[in-house]
Each structure stands twice: as C-alpha cells, then as structure tokens.
Amino acid sequence: MVAKIDADSCTGCGSCVDECPAAAISLSDEDIAVVDESECLDCGACEDACPNNAITIE
C-alpha cells in the first residue's frame, strides 16, 4: 500500500509534506504533492492531514 495523490483535488498547501514522518512527499513545480513510493510508510498521516481529501492510501 502507498499514498496516492488526486492531482485534481490537490491544492499544493503542503500539509501532507509537513506531516509525513518519512519525508516521502514533496511538491512538484506545479504545486502538486508527489509521493516517493519507495520511502512511503503507508502510515496515513498525510491522508489525515489533507484538508482537501486529495490523498488515499491504496
């Protein structure tokens, strides 16, 4: 399982970046969250932190 970002819902607020304990999420040049799947811990912290419900753990 890994965090998946819905690019249409992501506003680039950075809440998920701040909450990720593995530093597996960054913002692209387009201000969309991007997950480094090899670093993701599947912990769900980013999903809980996202105010736009743009992240799911799949």
N, CA, C and O atoms as a DFTB+ gen file, in Angstrom:
232 C
 N C O
     1  1       0.847      -1.177       0.000
     2  2       0.000       0.000       0.000
     3  2       0.894       1.242       0.000
     4  3       2.014       1.240       0.511
     5  1       0.347       2.292      -0.594
     6  2       1.105       3.530      -0.705
     7  2       0.124       4.691      -0.840
     8  3      -1.008       4.512      -1.288
     9  1       0.571       5.883      -0.447
    10  2      -0.258       7.077      -0.583
    11  2      -0.385       7.450      -2.051
    12  3       0.601       7.468      -2.788
    13  1      -1.612       7.746      -2.466
    14  2      -1.899       8.188      -3.831
    15  2      -2.505       9.584      -3.772
    16  3      -3.373       9.861      -2.944
    17  1      -2.039      10.456      -4.657
    18  2      -2.492      11.838      -4.702
    19  2      -3.469      12.020      -5.856
    20  3      -3.184      11.608      -6.980
    21  1      -4.606      12.628      -5.589
    22  2      -5.541      13.027      -6.646
    23  2      -5.133      14.434      -7.063
    24  3      -5.447      15.407      -6.379
    25  1      -4.439      14.534      -8.180
    26  2      -3.880      15.812      -8.638
    27  2      -4.964      16.855      -8.877
    28  3      -4.702      18.049      -8.740
    29  1      -6.166      16.436      -9.230
    30  2      -7.248      17.392      -9.460
    31  2      -7.736      18.025      -8.160
    32  3      -8.256      19.141      -8.170
    33  1      -7.573      17.321      -7.044
    34  2      -8.032      17.829      -5.751
    35  2      -6.922      18.509      -4.952
    36  3      -7.205      19.306      -4.058
    37  1      -5.677      18.206      -5.260
    38  2      -4.543      18.763      -4.517
    39  2      -4.373      20.241      -4.837
    40  3      -4.334      20.639      -6.001
    41  1      -4.270      21.055      -3.775
    42  2      -4.079      22.496      -3.945
    43  2      -2.644      22.922      -3.667
    44  3      -2.306      24.100      -3.793
    45  1      -1.796      21.962      -3.289
    46  2      -0.403      22.292      -3.014
    47  2      -0.200      23.024      -1.709
    48  3       0.750      23.796      -1.575
    49  1      -1.072      22.799      -0.745
    50  2      -0.979      23.514       0.535
    51  2       0.223      23.078       1.366
    52  3       0.717      23.847       2.191
    53  1       0.701      21.838       1.151
    54  2       1.869      21.354       1.868
    55  2       1.595      20.698       3.204
    56  3       2.532      20.303       3.897
    57  1       0.335      20.573       3.585
    58  2       0.012      19.934       4.868
    59  2       0.553      18.515       4.943
    60  3       1.056      18.092       5.984
    61  1       0.453      17.788       3.853
    62  2       0.937      16.407       3.820
    63  2       2.462      16.351       3.919
    64  3       3.019      15.453       4.550
    65  1       3.115      17.302       3.300
    66  2       4.587      17.358       3.352
    67  2       5.036      17.531       4.792
    68  3       5.968      16.866       5.245
    69  1       4.370      18.425       5.510
    70  2       4.718      18.696       6.905
    71  2       4.456      17.506       7.818
    72  3       5.183      17.306       8.791
    73  1       3.431      16.715       7.521
    74  2       3.040      15.604       8.389
    75  2       3.757      14.296       8.104
    76  3       3.774      13.416       8.964
    77  1       4.351      14.137       6.928
    78  2       4.952      12.860       6.559
    79  2       6.203      12.571       7.396
    80  3       7.193      13.296       7.300
    81  1       6.161      11.506       8.222
    82  2       7.316      11.204       9.069
    83  2       8.513      10.652       8.297
    84  3       9.627      10.621       8.821
    85  1       8.291      10.216       7.056
    86  2       9.369       9.636       6.253
    87  2       9.909      10.624       5.218
    88  3      10.805      10.286       4.444
    89  1       9.367      11.837       5.204
    90  2       9.745      12.840       4.198
    91  2       9.603      12.275       2.790
    92  3      10.440      12.524       1.923
    93  1       8.537      11.513       2.573
    94  2       8.305      10.854       1.293
    95  2       7.459      11.689       0.335
    96  3       7.228      11.282      -0.804
    97  1       6.996      12.851       0.788
    98  2       6.139      13.685      -0.041
    99  2       6.820      15.030      -0.273
   100  3       7.381      15.637       0.639
   101  1       6.751      15.465      -1.506
   102  2       7.270      16.789      -1.868
   103  2       6.260      17.451      -2.794
   104  3       5.312      16.813      -3.251
   105  1       6.468      18.733      -3.066
   106  2       5.605      19.445      -4.001
   107  2       6.324      19.603      -5.326
   108  3       7.499      19.966      -5.372
   109  1       5.609      19.327      -6.397
   110  2       6.176      19.470      -7.737
   111  2       6.255      20.950      -8.100
   112  3       5.788      21.807      -7.348
   113  1       6.839      21.241      -9.239
   114  2       6.913      22.618      -9.728
   115  2       5.524      23.201      -9.968
   116  3       5.343      24.418      -9.979
   117  1       4.548      22.317     -10.159
   118  2       3.163      22.741     -10.373
   119  2       2.379      22.818      -9.058
   120  3       1.158      22.975      -9.069
   121  1       3.080      22.709      -7.931
   122  2       2.459      22.717      -6.604
   123  2       1.427      21.611      -6.420
   124  3       0.326      21.841      -5.922
   125  1       1.809      20.408      -6.833
   126  2       1.007      19.207      -6.613
   127  2       1.871      18.248      -5.797
   128  3       3.052      18.061      -6.093
   129  1       1.282      17.649      -4.780
   130  2       2.022      16.703      -3.949
   131  2       2.435      15.480      -4.763
   132  3       1.673      14.969      -5.585
   133  1       3.657      15.030      -4.512
   134  2       4.206      13.853      -5.182
   135  2       4.766      12.923      -4.112
   136  3       5.492      13.358      -3.219
   137  1       4.423      11.639      -4.208
   138  2       4.864      10.654      -3.221
   139  2       6.014       9.832      -3.782
   140  3       5.926       9.300      -4.889
   141  1       7.091       9.731      -3.015
   142  2       8.183       8.814      -3.341
   143  2       7.771       7.463      -2.760
   144  3       7.932       7.208      -1.567
   145  1       7.236       6.605      -3.627
   146  2       6.671       5.335      -3.173
   147  2       7.676       4.451      -2.458
   148  3       7.289       3.642      -1.615
   149  1       8.950       4.585      -2.774
   150  2       9.961       3.754      -2.116
   151  2      10.210       4.196      -0.675
   152  3      10.769       3.434       0.113
   153  1       9.805       5.407      -0.323
   154  2      10.001       5.927       1.035
   155  2       8.720       5.918       1.870
   156  3       8.780       6.024       3.095
   157  1       7.570       5.794       1.219
   158  2       6.275       5.865       1.910
   159  2       6.137       4.736       2.923
   160  3       6.430       3.578       2.622
   161  1       5.687       5.085       4.129
   162  2       5.495       4.118       5.213
   163  2       4.055       3.608       5.301
   164  3       3.754       2.747       6.128
   165  1       3.176       4.125       4.467
   166  2       1.757       3.744       4.495
   167  2       1.108       4.025       5.847
   168  3       0.196       3.307       6.257
   169  1       1.562       5.045       6.527
   170  2       1.069       5.311       7.875
   171  2      -0.259       6.068       7.899
   172  3      -0.992       6.001       8.885
   173  1      -0.572       6.790       6.812
   174  2      -1.833       7.522       6.746
   175  2      -1.788       8.922       7.312
   176  3      -2.806       9.614       7.300
   177  1      -0.655       9.363       7.805
   178  2      -0.565      10.709       8.377
   179  2      -0.904      11.775       7.339
   180  3      -1.560      12.767       7.655
   181  1      -0.465      11.574       6.122
   182  2      -0.737      12.542       5.057
   183  2      -2.222      12.581       4.718
   184  3      -2.791      13.647       4.481
   185  1      -2.840      11.405       4.698
   186  2      -4.271      11.312       4.388
   187  2      -5.085      12.085       5.422
   188  3      -6.019      12.806       5.072
   189  1      -4.730      11.934       6.683
   190  2      -5.429      12.638       7.764
   191  2      -5.171      14.136       7.711
   192  3      -6.046      14.921       8.077
   193  1      -3.991      14.549       7.263
   194  2      -3.617      15.960       7.255
   195  2      -4.195      16.739       6.084
   196  3      -4.280      17.966       6.141
   197  1      -4.589      16.053       5.034
   198  2      -5.025      16.743       3.810
   199  2      -6.416      17.358       3.986
   200  3      -7.392      16.636       4.193
   201  1      -6.510      18.690       3.903
   202  2      -7.825      19.340       4.076
   203  2      -8.725      19.176       2.850
   204  3      -9.916      19.481       2.916
   205  1      -8.177      18.703       1.744
   206  2      -8.952      18.571       0.510
   207  2      -9.303      17.132       0.161
   208  3      -9.865      16.866      -0.901
   209  1      -8.971      16.201       1.061
   210  2      -9.222      14.770       0.807
   211  2      -8.639      14.324      -0.526
   212  3      -9.257      13.555      -1.261
   213  1      -7.439      14.816      -0.829
   214  2      -6.782      14.508      -2.091
   215  2      -5.854      13.307      -1.996
   216  3      -5.221      12.931      -2.982
   217  1      -5.769      12.701      -0.813
   218  2      -4.842      11.581      -0.608
   219  2      -5.599      10.364      -0.107
   220  3      -6.427      10.450       0.800
   221  1      -5.296       9.237      -0.716
   222  2      -5.836       7.955      -0.250
   223  2      -4.659       6.982      -0.111
   224  3      -3.654       7.095      -0.813
   225  1      -4.808       6.050       0.789
   226  2      -3.815       5.001       0.960
   227  2      -4.341       3.774       0.227
   228  3      -5.350       3.190       0.621
   229  1      -3.654       3.394      -0.831
   230  2      -4.112       2.269      -1.654
   231  2      -3.075       1.172      -1.673
   232  3      -3.279       0.141      -2.313
